[in-house]
Amino acid sequence: MTQGADTEIVQFDNVGLRYGTDREVLSDLSFTLYPGSFYFLTGASGAGKTSLLKLLYLSLRPSRGAIRMFGSDAITLPRGKLPELRRRIGVVFQDFRLVSHLSAYDNVALPLRVSGFTDAELHKPVSDMLEWVGLAGRMNARPATLSGGEQQRVAIARAIIGRPQMLVADEPTGNVDPDMAIKLLRLFEALNRQGTTVVVATHDVHLLRKVPESLIMRLDNGRLFDPTGALRYPPRRAGR
């Protein structure tokens, strides 16, 4: 695992979230995520994992509390500056969200096109990324012709093509078989070794043992618990 400085990448302070006038779905969340660490976010269905991830990738704003991302106040930041902050975050959605009429290649290329890359400039990084996730031979295939595992790998490639500082993945192994789940997890580990902070939400407790250096956050009825001490102290660094 790549080890970086102890400067936080994400900081939540007494954050709460409610939808409309309903009771809070997340309450009193205070934690810090550090660069180069690998976190599992666990909890039963309905515990609030997806809602917390939405706060992490800036799809939602909290009902109360403070959030700092990459040194910026994410709550008071002008909306015009949010896209710049979001580009530092890769997201793997539970339902993939691939564009059905585009090939695997063009799905992965989308973030680079949005950033202004020309066709000539994006060809090598997109081709290399598809090869890295094992889909070099499927780059012209549309999502409907891909298996669930292949679609998930396209979604992962699209999320990381821009070399994000943080990757957030919502139940990325929920729709694939156990062997493919391990392969996907190894992709996240490889990205983490390159320095990206990784947050994987999962209900599969068997995965937690597959990444020995991972840290665990557990949600229960909208409240966060810290069985590994991940949220109280900076991760131990090599050589200390």
N, C-alpha and C positions, 0 to 999 in steps of 0.2 A: 504494500500500500504506500503510495507516495505521501510523504510527510511534508507539511508546509508549516507556516507560521501559525501561532495561536490566535491570530486575529480572526474574529468571528466572521462568518459569511452570512449568517441569518441570526437575528435576535428577536424573540417574541417576549413581550413584557405585559403580563396580565391580560392576555387577549381573550375576548369572548366573541362568539358568532351566533346570531339568531337569524332565522328567515321570517320576515314580516313581524307579526306580533306573537309568534310562537315562543316557547321556552328556548333557552340557549341550547344549541346543539354542540357547542364547544365552550368550555368555561375555564377561566383562570389559567390559560396556557402561558407559561414562562419557561423558555429554554433557549439554548444557543447551539447552532450547528457550526462546525469548524471545517476549514478547507481540507480537502484530501481525505475525508472520513467517509465511511460506508455505514449508513443507518438503515435498519429495518423498522418500519412502522407497522405494528401489529394491533390486533383487536378484532372482536367479533363483528359480524355484519351489523351495520347500524351504529357502530361505535363512534363514527365521525371521521374515519380515515380519509375518505374522498374530500370532505369539506376542508380538512386540514391541508391536504395537498393543494386544493384550489387557492387557499391563502398563500401557500408557498410559491405557486407559480403565478400569483397576482391576478387570478381570474375573479377573486372576490376581495372585498375590503371587509375588515372585521367590524363588528358592532361597537366594540370598545377595545381599549388597549393600544399598544404601540408595536410596530414591526419595522425593523431595520434590515435592509438587504444590501449587501455589498457596500456598506458604509453610508447608505442613503436612507432617509425616512420614507418608507414606502407608503405611508398614510397621507402625508401632506405633499408628496411629490406631484407636480402638475401632470395632468393626464397626457399631455404632449410628450412627456419624458418617459412615460411607462414603457413604450415599445423598446426603447434603448435598454431599459433594465430587463425586460422580458427576453431579449436576445441573448442574455447571459444564462438563461435557464432552458434546458431541454425537457420536454414533456412526452412521456409515453402513456397514452390514454388506454383505459381498459378496453374500449371498443375500437381501438386502432385509429379511427378517423382518417383513413386513407381516402384520397380523391378517386372515385370509382372509374372515371373516364381517362385517368392518367396512368401511364406505365409505372412500374416500380422505380425506374430511373427518374422519371419526372416527378414522382412523389418525393423522392429523396432530395431532388434538386430544388424543391420549392423554397426552403429557407434561404438558399444562396441566391436564387433569382430575386427574392424580395430584398435581399441586401445589395442588389445591383450587379451581381456577377454576370458576365456575358456567357454565351453558350460555350465559347472556346475556353473560358476560365474555369467553368464548373465541370467540364468533362472529366478531367483526371481525378479531382477529389470525390466526385460522385461514383465514378467507376471503382476507385480504390475502396470506397466505403462499402459498396455492394459486394465486392470481393471479400472484405473483412468480415462481413456477416454471412458469408457463404452463399451469396445469391448472384454471383457474376454471370451465371448462365440463365438467369431469370429476369434480367434488367428490362426487357421489353414486354414482360407479362403484365396484364392488368390485374388489379386486386381480386376480381371474381375468379380468376383462374389459379390463384395461389392458395396453398393450404393455410390453415390457421397459424401454424408456426412460421411459415414464410411471410404472411402478412405482418405478424408481430415483429419479425426481423426487419422488414421494410420500415415499420413504424419506429423501431429503435434507431435504424440508420438515419432516418429523417430527423429524429430528435437530437442526434449527436453530430451531425454533419458540420454544424457551426462551432464545434468544440466548446460546448457550454461550460461555465464554471460549476454549474450544479445541474444534475439530472434528477428528475422526479418521475417515478414510474408507479402507476396505479394498477395493482394486481397484474403485473405483466406476464405471469405464468398461469393465470387462471384458466386460459382457454387452450392450453397445450398439454401434451403428455409429459410424464415425469422426465424422460430423457431430454426432451426439448427444453423443459424448464431449467435443467442444469446447464444446457448449452447457452441459454439466454442469460443465466446468472453469470456464467463465465465471461460473457461480453461486457456485462456491467463491471465485473472485477477488473477486466483489462482497461476499461475506461478510467476506473478509479485509480489504477496504478499510474495513469498518466496525469493524475492530479485533480480530477473532477470529483466534487462532493456528490455522493449518490444517496438518494432516499427512495427506498423501495417499500411500498405498502403491500402487505400480503397477509392472508389469513392462514397460510400454509406454514405451520410451525416447523416442519421438516427442513424447510429452506434455511432456517436460522443457523443451523449447524454447518451449512455448506460454505459459509464465509467466516472463518475463525476470528478474524479481526473486526467483524462487524459490531456495531453498537445497536441496542434495541430500545425503541420507544414503544410503549403500549398505551393504547387508548381504551378507556372503559367508561361508557356513558358520558362521553364528551370531555372526560378529564384525562390528563396525561400522567402516566406512571413511568418510572425510570429504573427498570430492574438491573441494568448494567452500569449505572452511574454515568451514562452517556451525556446527560443533560446538566450534570452538576460540575463536571471538571473537564478541562481540555483533554483530548486523547493523549495518551503517552506517546512521545516521539522517539524515534530510533536513536540510540546512543545515550538515552537518559538513564 
